[in-house]
Amino acid sequence: MSTAYVSTVVGALACQRDSYLRTLTTKVVGCQELLPEKKSKKASEPVTKSYEVELEDTVLFPEGGGQPSDTGSINGSIPVTYVKRDGLIAKHITTEPLQVGSEVSLTLDWDKRWDHMQQHTGQHLLSAVLDRYDLPTLSWSMGEMLNYIELPRAMSAEEVAKVSKEVNGEIKKATAIAVEVPKDKDEVNQEKMPLDYDVNKGVLRIVTIGKLDSNPCCGTHLALTAEIGAIALLNQQSVRGTNSRLFFLTGDRVVTYATMAHSVLKTLNANLSCQTDGICDKVAQLQMSYKKAITKETNLMKELATYELRDFVAKFKGGACFAYVYKSDLGLDFAHNVTREVGVYFAEEKVTDKTVVVLTGEGKDGGACIVIGEKTDEIVSELKKRLSNLKGGGKGKFQGKISAYEKGQLESVKLYLDSL
């Protein structure tokens, strides 16, 4: 008679009963090979197999409630890259199969768990403080560095400063955080519970932060608010009507972010030859200089286009029906300016039997190609035979992009254009 193994339901997992538990010995309940999501583009590349492993219990948290999945290992050598919740069951994604009924040792990636707990508990505390300002949390997201809380409106700078002071003050109080399982589930607001989680068969957990906050949550949390360390409130971003995302980070990420920001500032200090308090003025000066340079370049480009037109007109008056210009160091803006001048000339002089090609760029950087005039279709057809990376189209004229000039193609095109 075979032994039946049963999984612990999500809500009562070892990682949820004790967020600080790092290892666990358990048994394999099930193991199923997963079909690859997509075939390898190269037949020679081996397809990596993956398996969905179900265990009696786990210290690895399955993604949910805005908290990413834990990672870890089985028996010290088999990596667990992701843990998902399938209804009431946690399933571990591995690269090796495991024998059902075998005893295994689970090890948690503690640094990642600690980071996730700091961010998640920090979010609960921040949301609780925002409730004082009648700013309910509509949703939230934990990123690799920055997190955000979505609010029904944007906060004023004064509000952000006040909330920052209050939430960091609550951290210093070292308030105890507890997880409770209510006897009567019906008395708890279950609006935010996942639709595929059977509350009647599962476990409804309430995370409380002293008397400050109490909310249903499946995630792993810290024991004290002091362990959050600090919360830094950053920028806001408008989304969906009046809604706004308030970006923040907590715990060890605050130090990491500050170190990263300091490194950026030091680089700017060196590149701009100024102290930190002078960066904004320096950038403003550079922006002004850049705008002036762009204006000057635009005017010069227009002037250059008129000179090119004069050359074309001189050739046309000499009996030519075709003219072209090639510039290796210019791009689409130059081509547009030239063909704009040519278009005006064709219209004003009622020219119908001439054709102009403007070609730019070189090498792997590619370039632009615009053809305007009577023989546009014929010339474009020939150009495409010589330029394998030429793509484009248009009505009345052809505008194309050359993603890259392959070896010998530019020379071939020039020989062809010179022959016209």
C-alpha positions as a Python dict, from the first residue, in 0.01 Angstrom:
ca = {
    (1, 'M'): (0, 0, 0),
    (2, 'S'): (151, 335, -106),
    (3, 'T'): (196, 620, 140),
    (4, 'A'): (-6, 936, 77),
    (5, 'Y'): (180, 1263, 126),
    (6, 'V'): (-7, 1588, 185),
    (7, 'S'): (112, 1946, 137),
    (8, 'T'): (71, 2220, 393),
    (9, 'V'): (-165, 2486, 256),
    (10, 'V'): (-37, 2832, 167),
    (11, 'G'): (-117, 3044, 470),
    (12, 'A'): (18, 2787, 714),
    (13, 'L'): (359, 2725, 553),
    (14, 'A'): (668, 2706, 772),
    (15, 'C'): (790, 3035, 620),
    (16, 'Q'): (463, 3200, 722),
    (17, 'R'): (459, 3051, 1070),
    (18, 'D'): (818, 3169, 1128),
    (19, 'S'): (955, 3433, 890),
    (20, 'Y'): (1306, 3389, 1036),
    (21, 'L'): (1330, 3014, 968),
    (22, 'R'): (1608, 2953, 716),
    (23, 'T'): (1621, 2575, 672),
    (24, 'L'): (1373, 2290, 681),
    (25, 'T'): (1376, 1913, 634),
    (26, 'T'): (1064, 1791, 457),
    (27, 'K'): (935, 1533, 209),
    (28, 'V'): (858, 1545, -162),
    (29, 'V'): (483, 1519, -230),
    (30, 'G'): (490, 1551, -607),
    (31, 'C'): (719, 1623, -901),
    (32, 'Q'): (615, 1704, -1257),
    (33, 'E'): (826, 1800, -1557),
    (34, 'L'): (726, 2129, -1713),
    (35, 'L'): (702, 2176, -2088),
    (36, 'P'): (946, 2441, -2219),
    (37, 'E'): (774, 2775, -2283),
    (38, 'K'): (932, 2809, -2627),
    (39, 'K'): (1166, 2611, -2844),
    (40, 'S'): (1525, 2719, -2879),
    (41, 'K'): (1593, 2930, -3188),
    (42, 'K'): (1903, 2725, -3258),
    (43, 'A'): (1855, 2351, -3289),
    (44, 'S'): (2203, 2296, -3145),
    (45, 'E'): (2113, 2470, -2818),
    (46, 'P'): (1997, 2222, -2553),
    (47, 'V'): (1658, 2286, -2394),
    (48, 'T'): (1690, 2321, -2017),
    (49, 'K'): (1442, 2102, -1838),
    (50, 'S'): (1251, 2233, -1538),
    (51, 'Y'): (1032, 2065, -1281),
    (52, 'E'): (745, 2166, -1056),
    (53, 'V'): (807, 2019, -710),
    (54, 'E'): (546, 2000, -435),
    (55, 'L'): (670, 1953, -77),
    (56, 'E'): (502, 1869, 253),
    (57, 'D'): (610, 2210, 382),
    (58, 'T'): (850, 2485, 284),
    (59, 'V'): (1060, 2776, 411),
    (60, 'L'): (1044, 2931, 62),
    (61, 'F'): (763, 3184, 23),
    (62, 'P'): (555, 3156, -299),
    (63, 'E'): (501, 3487, -481),
    (64, 'G'): (188, 3667, -362),
    (65, 'G'): (47, 3976, -198),
    (66, 'G'): (290, 4198, -386),
    (67, 'Q'): (588, 4006, -245),
    (68, 'P'): (818, 3826, -493),
    (69, 'S'): (902, 3461, -459),
    (70, 'D'): (1186, 3344, -239),
    (71, 'T'): (1475, 3151, -390),
    (72, 'G'): (1692, 2887, -234),
    (73, 'S'): (1816, 2534, -279),
    (74, 'I'): (1722, 2171, -217),
    (75, 'N'): (1986, 1939, -71),
    (76, 'G'): (2241, 2217, -113),
    (77, 'S'): (2289, 2161, -487),
    (78, 'I'): (1952, 2189, -660),
    (79, 'P'): (1855, 2555, -707),
    (80, 'V'): (1496, 2665, -655),
    (81, 'T'): (1457, 2958, -893),
    (82, 'Y'): (1093, 3039, -828),
    (83, 'V'): (805, 2936, -602),
    (84, 'K'): (449, 2989, -717),
    (85, 'R'): (113, 2950, -550),
    (86, 'D'): (-126, 2714, -728),
    (87, 'G'): (-452, 2758, -542),
    (88, 'L'): (-367, 2645, -189),
    (89, 'I'): (-39, 2474, -282),
    (90, 'A'): (318, 2607, -309),
    (91, 'K'): (510, 2468, -605),
    (92, 'H'): (888, 2495, -641),
    (93, 'I'): (1054, 2532, -981),
    (94, 'T'): (1379, 2334, -1007),
    (95, 'T'): (1612, 2210, -1279),
    (96, 'E'): (1626, 1854, -1147),
    (97, 'P'): (1353, 1601, -1066),
    (98, 'L'): (1301, 1469, -712),
    (99, 'Q'): (1170, 1132, -600),
    (100, 'V'): (823, 1143, -442),
    (101, 'G'): (850, 1042, -77),
    (102, 'S'): (1218, 1126, -48),
    (103, 'E'): (1337, 1342, 240),
    (104, 'V'): (1499, 1670, 134),
    (105, 'S'): (1666, 1966, 299),
    (106, 'L'): (1554, 2315, 204),
    (107, 'T'): (1778, 2620, 240),
    (108, 'L'): (1650, 2977, 203),
    (109, 'D'): (1834, 3263, 33),
    (110, 'W'): (1821, 3467, 351),
    (111, 'D'): (1957, 3795, 214),
    (112, 'K'): (1676, 3811, -42),
    (113, 'R'): (1413, 3718, 219),
    (114, 'W'): (1540, 3983, 459),
    (115, 'D'): (1521, 4245, 184),
    (116, 'H'): (1168, 4138, 91),
    (117, 'M'): (1055, 4154, 455),
    (118, 'Q'): (1199, 4503, 499),
    (119, 'Q'): (1020, 4627, 186),
    (120, 'H'): (689, 4451, 260),
    (121, 'T'): (667, 4544, 628),
    (122, 'G'): (781, 4894, 534),
    (123, 'Q'): (493, 4915, 287),
    (124, 'H'): (241, 4813, 554),
    (125, 'L'): (374, 5081, 788),
    (126, 'L'): (382, 5349, 517),
    (127, 'S'): (26, 5263, 411),
    (128, 'A'): (-88, 5290, 774),
    (129, 'V'): (60, 5640, 805),
    (130, 'L'): (-88, 5745, 470),
    (131, 'D'): (-432, 5640, 596),
    (132, 'R'): (-406, 5929, 844),
    (133, 'Y'): (-407, 6163, 544),
    (134, 'D'): (-708, 5992, 387),
    (135, 'L'): (-480, 5838, 125),
    (136, 'P'): (-574, 5471, 94),
    (137, 'T'): (-332, 5235, -78),
    (138, 'L'): (-496, 5128, -406),
    (139, 'S'): (-212, 4891, -499),
    (140, 'W'): (159, 4851, -452),
    (141, 'S'): (457, 4694, -626),
    (142, 'M'): (795, 4576, -501),
    (143, 'G'): (1073, 4637, -753),
    (144, 'E'): (1434, 4525, -758),
    (145, 'M'): (1534, 4863, -615),
    (146, 'L'): (1236, 5100, -605),
    (147, 'N'): (886, 5018, -484),
    (148, 'Y'): (571, 5222, -527),
    (149, 'I'): (234, 5269, -363),
    (150, 'E'): (-51, 5384, -585),
    (151, 'L'): (-265, 5655, -425),
    (152, 'P'): (-588, 5824, -536),
    (153, 'R'): (-412, 6159, -573),
    (154, 'A'): (-68, 6316, -574),
    (155, 'M'): (76, 6439, -245),
    (156, 'S'): (205, 6790, -188),
    (157, 'A'): (573, 6837, -103),
    (158, 'E'): (466, 6934, 249),
    (159, 'E'): (262, 6614, 288),
    (160, 'V'): (553, 6401, 168),
    (161, 'A'): (782, 6564, 424),
    (162, 'K'): (530, 6509, 706),
    (163, 'V'): (464, 6145, 613),
    (164, 'S'): (838, 6079, 588),
    (165, 'K'): (895, 6217, 937),
    (166, 'E'): (599, 6027, 1084),
    (167, 'V'): (677, 5690, 927),
    (168, 'N'): (1042, 5701, 1031),
    (169, 'G'): (929, 5804, 1377),
    (170, 'E'): (711, 5492, 1393),
    (171, 'I'): (1012, 5281, 1295),
    (172, 'K'): (1210, 5412, 1592),
    (173, 'K'): (934, 5305, 1833),
    (174, 'A'): (1024, 4939, 1765),
    (175, 'T'): (658, 4840, 1770),
    (176, 'A'): (594, 4465, 1771),
    (177, 'I'): (450, 4307, 1455),
    (178, 'A'): (234, 3998, 1491),
    (179, 'V'): (41, 3757, 1272),
    (180, 'E'): (-303, 3651, 1390),
    (181, 'V'): (-544, 3391, 1253),
    (182, 'P'): (-903, 3503, 1325),
    (183, 'K'): (-1152, 3244, 1442),
    (184, 'D'): (-1431, 3399, 1240),
    (185, 'K'): (-1313, 3461, 883),
    (186, 'D'): (-1639, 3626, 786),
    (187, 'E'): (-1563, 3922, 1012),
    (188, 'V'): (-1252, 4004, 804),
    (189, 'N'): (-1263, 4215, 488),
    (190, 'Q'): (-1167, 3971, 211),
    (191, 'E'): (-1195, 4206, -89),
    (192, 'K'): (-824, 4186, -171),
    (193, 'M'): (-795, 3809, -136),
    (194, 'P'): (-694, 3631, -462),
    (195, 'L'): (-993, 3483, -645),
    (196, 'D'): (-821, 3144, -676),
    (197, 'Y'): (-752, 3115, -302),
    (198, 'D'): (-1020, 2912, -120),
    (199, 'V'): (-1045, 3096, 212),
    (200, 'N'): (-1270, 2828, 361),
    (201, 'K'): (-1004, 2559, 311),
    (202, 'G'): (-708, 2791, 356),
    (203, 'V'): (-573, 3012, 632),
    (204, 'L'): (-664, 3378, 664),
    (205, 'R'): (-375, 3570, 824),
    (206, 'I'): (-396, 3919, 975),
    (207, 'V'): (-72, 4115, 1009),
    (208, 'T'): (-86, 4372, 1290),
    (209, 'I'): (158, 4651, 1372),
    (210, 'G'): (74, 4729, 1735),
    (211, 'K'): (-242, 4937, 1737),
    (212, 'L'): (-139, 5121, 1421),
    (213, 'D'): (-240, 4877, 1148),
    (214, 'S'): (-421, 4550, 1090),
    (215, 'N'): (-460, 4395, 745),
    (216, 'P'): (-498, 4052, 581),
    (217, 'C'): (-165, 3947, 429),
    (218, 'C'): (2, 3625, 318),
    (219, 'G'): (356, 3765, 319),
    (220, 'T'): (653, 3721, 548),
    (221, 'H'): (712, 4009, 790),
    (222, 'L'): (960, 4147, 1040),
    (223, 'A'): (912, 4114, 1416),
    (224, 'L'): (967, 4481, 1502),
    (225, 'T'): (928, 4806, 1310),
    (226, 'A'): (1285, 4894, 1413),
    (227, 'E'): (1410, 4621, 1180),
    (228, 'I'): (1278, 4821, 884),
    (229, 'G'): (1566, 5059, 953),
    (230, 'A'): (1445, 5356, 749),
    (231, 'I'): (1201, 5451, 475),
    (232, 'A'): (1294, 5697, 202),
    (233, 'L'): (1013, 5861, 2),
    (234, 'L'): (1118, 5954, -351),
    (235, 'N'): (936, 6089, -658),
    (236, 'Q'): (572, 6067, -763),
    (237, 'Q'): (431, 5965, -1102),
    (238, 'S'): (83, 6043, -1235),
    (239, 'V'): (-116, 5740, -1359),
    (240, 'R'): (-475, 5670, -1456),
    (241, 'G'): (-653, 6001, -1413),
    (242, 'T'): (-585, 6156, -1072),
    (243, 'N'): (-401, 5854, -932),
    (244, 'S'): (-37, 5887, -838),
    (245, 'R'): (245, 5644, -764),
    (246, 'L'): (464, 5732, -468),
    (247, 'F'): (803, 5565, -505),
    (248, 'F'): (989, 5454, -194),
    (249, 'L'): (1248, 5214, -60),
    (250, 'T'): (1327, 5082, 284),
    (251, 'G'): (1586, 4910, 497),
    (252, 'D'): (1924, 4814, 352),
    (253, 'R'): (1814, 4944, 13),
    (254, 'V'): (1828, 5298, 153),
    (255, 'V'): (2203, 5257, 215),
    (256, 'T'): (2255, 5094, -125),
    (257, 'Y'): (2062, 5373, -299),
    (258, 'A'): (2248, 5645, -107),
    (259, 'T'): (2583, 5489, -199),
    (260, 'M'): (2479, 5464, -562),
    (261, 'A'): (2352, 5823, -567),
    (262, 'H'): (2673, 5945, -404),
    (263, 'S'): (2877, 5769, -672),
    (264, 'V'): (2672, 5939, -944),
    (265, 'L'): (2720, 6278, -775),
    (266, 'K'): (3096, 6228, -749),
    (267, 'T'): (3111, 6145, -1120),
    (268, 'L'): (2907, 6456, -1201),
    (269, 'N'): (3132, 6665, -977),
    (270, 'A'): (3433, 6550, -1179),
    (271, 'N'): (3271, 6576, -1523),
    (272, 'L'): (3115, 6917, -1459),
    (273, 'S'): (3409, 7054, -1254),
    (274, 'C'): (3186, 7175, -973),
    (275, 'Q'): (3073, 7093, -621),
    (276, 'T'): (2746, 6911, -558),
    (277, 'D'): (2551, 7228, -482),
    (278, 'G'): (2656, 7368, -820),
    (279, 'I'): (2539, 7072, -1034),
    (280, 'C'): (2193, 7214, -1108),
    (281, 'D'): (2336, 7546, -1228),
    (282, 'K'): (2594, 7368, -1443),
    (283, 'V'): (2329, 7145, -1601),
    (284, 'A'): (2108, 7448, -1670),
    (285, 'Q'): (2403, 7617, -1845),
    (286, 'L'): (2471, 7305, -2051),
    (287, 'Q'): (2104, 7278, -2150),
    (288, 'M'): (2105, 7639, -2266),
    (289, 'S'): (2425, 7584, -2463),
    (290, 'Y'): (2281, 7266, -2612),
    (291, 'K'): (1962, 7443, -2725),
    (292, 'K'): (2170, 7717, -2888),
    (293, 'A'): (2388, 7458, -3061),
    (294, 'I'): (2083, 7270, -3189),
    (295, 'T'): (1934, 7594, -3324),
    (296, 'K'): (2262, 7680, -3493),
    (297, 'E'): (2294, 7330, -3639),
    (298, 'T'): (1937, 7344, -3771),
    (299, 'N'): (2003, 7675, -3944),
    (300, 'L'): (2330, 7548, -4091),
    (301, 'M'): (2154, 7232, -4212),
    (302, 'K'): (1892, 7445, -4391),
    (303, 'E'): (2166, 7660, -4542),
    (304, 'L'): (2355, 7352, -4657),
    (305, 'A'): (2035, 7221, -4818),
    (306, 'T'): (2001, 7538, -5025),
    (307, 'Y'): (2358, 7496, -5152),
    (308, 'E'): (2284, 7136, -5250),
    (309, 'L'): (1972, 7255, -5434),
    (310, 'R'): (2181, 7508, -5628),
    (311, 'D'): (2411, 7227, -5741),
    (312, 'F'): (2110, 7019, -5848),
    (313, 'V'): (1955, 7308, -6039),
    (314, 'A'): (2285, 7377, -6216),
    (315, 'K'): (2302, 7011, -6327),
    (316, 'F'): (1940, 7018, -6442),
    (317, 'K'): (1999, 7335, -6644),
    (318, 'G'): (2298, 7160, -6799),
    (319, 'G'): (2066, 6892, -6931),
    (320, 'A'): (2082, 6631, -6653),
    (321, 'C'): (1763, 6460, -6541),
    (322, 'F'): (1916, 6308, -6228),
    (323, 'A'): (2126, 6429, -5937),
    (324, 'Y'): (2231, 6289, -5602),
    (325, 'V'): (2425, 6383, -5291),
    (326, 'Y'): (2594, 6153, -5040),
    (327, 'K'): (2711, 6261, -4692),
    (328, 'S'): (2875, 6002, -4470),
    (329, 'D'): (2861, 6215, -4152),
    (330, 'L'): (2503, 6342, -4176),
    (331, 'G'): (2167, 6176, -4125),
    (332, 'L'): (1794, 6191, -4180),
    (333, 'D'): (1759, 6559, -4082),
    (334, 'F'): (1995, 6656, -4364),
    (335, 'A'): (1809, 6433, -4610),
    (336, 'H'): (1476, 6586, -4507),
    (337, 'N'): (1604, 6942, -4548),
    (338, 'V'): (1747, 6875, -4893),
    (339, 'T'): (1441, 6692, -5029),
    (340, 'R'): (1214, 6960, -4880),
    (341, 'E'): (1403, 7224, -5081),
    (342, 'V'): (1389, 7001, -5389),
    (343, 'G'): (1016, 6947, -5345),
    (344, 'V'): (952, 7322, -5329),
    (345, 'Y'): (1168, 7375, -5638),
    (346, 'F'): (988, 7099, -5833),
    (347, 'A'): (648, 7250, -5742),
    (348, 'E'): (737, 7612, -5817),
    (349, 'E'): (913, 7535, -6146),
    (350, 'K'): (661, 7263, -6240),
    (351, 'V'): (942, 7011, -6281),
    (352, 'T'): (815, 6662, -6365),
    (353, 'D'): (1106, 6490, -6540),
    (354, 'K'): (1382, 6510, -6278),
    (355, 'T'): (1484, 6281, -5992),
    (356, 'V'): (1699, 6340, -5682),
    (357, 'V'): (1852, 6092, -5437),
    (358, 'V'): (1988, 6188, -5095),
    (359, 'L'): (2199, 5922, -4924),
    (360, 'T'): (2369, 5940, -4582),
    (361, 'G'): (2571, 5735, -4334),
    (362, 'E'): (2824, 5454, -4358),
    (363, 'G'): (2925, 5116, -4220),
    (364, 'K'): (2740, 4933, -3948),
    (365, 'D'): (2571, 5253, -3831),
    (366, 'G'): (2370, 5261, -4153),
    (367, 'G'): (2202, 5577, -4277),
    (368, 'A'): (1908, 5734, -4457),
    (369, 'C'): (1789, 5734, -4816),
    (370, 'I'): (1527, 5963, -4971),
    (371, 'V'): (1432, 5956, -5339),
    (372, 'I'): (1205, 6217, -5499),
    (373, 'G'): (1103, 6272, -5859),
    (374, 'E'): (991, 6105, -6179),
    (375, 'K'): (1196, 5784, -6164),
    (376, 'T'): (1158, 5719, -5790),
    (377, 'D'): (1016, 5367, -5825),
    (378, 'E'): (1274, 5260, -6083),
    (379, 'I'): (1569, 5390, -5881),
    (380, 'V'): (1442, 5254, -5548),
    (381, 'S'): (1404, 4913, -5709),
    (382, 'E'): (1770, 4921, -5812),
    (383, 'L'): (1884, 5054, -5475),
    (384, 'K'): (1707, 4770, -5292),
    (385, 'K'): (1898, 4520, -5507),
    (386, 'R'): (2222, 4674, -5383),
    (387, 'L'): (2124, 4759, -5025),
    (388, 'S'): (1994, 4450, -4845),
    (389, 'N'): (1912, 4649, -4531),
    (390, 'L'): (1714, 4927, -4700),
    (391, 'K'): (1356, 4948, -4572),
    (392, 'G'): (1098, 5221, -4629),
    (393, 'G'): (821, 5357, -4847),
    (394, 'G'): (600, 5660, -4900),
    (395, 'K'): (367, 5839, -5141),
    (396, 'G'): (516, 6078, -5395),
    (397, 'K'): (864, 6007, -5265),
    (398, 'F'): (1053, 5722, -5104),
    (399, 'Q'): (1191, 5759, -4754),
    (400, 'G'): (1400, 5473, -4623),
    (401, 'K'): (1634, 5366, -4349),
    (402, 'I'): (1947, 5158, -4400),
    (403, 'S'): (2009, 4969, -4076),
    (404, 'A'): (2365, 4888, -4185),
    (405, 'Y'): (2578, 4901, -4501),
    (406, 'E'): (2719, 4558, -4572),
    (407, 'K'): (3066, 4520, -4723),
    (408, 'G'): (3089, 4665, -5073),
    (409, 'Q'): (2728, 4786, -5083),
    (410, 'L'): (2796, 5158, -5054),
    (411, 'E'): (3054, 5146, -5332),
    (412, 'S'): (2809, 4953, -5552),
    (413, 'V'): (2536, 5213, -5493),
    (414, 'K'): (2768, 5502, -5572),
    (415, 'L'): (2874, 5338, -5900),
    (416, 'Y'): (2509, 5292, -5992),
    (417, 'L'): (2414, 5652, -5906),
    (418, 'D'): (2717, 5787, -6093),
    (419, 'S'): (2600, 5598, -6403),
    (420, 'L'): (2259, 5768, -6414),
}
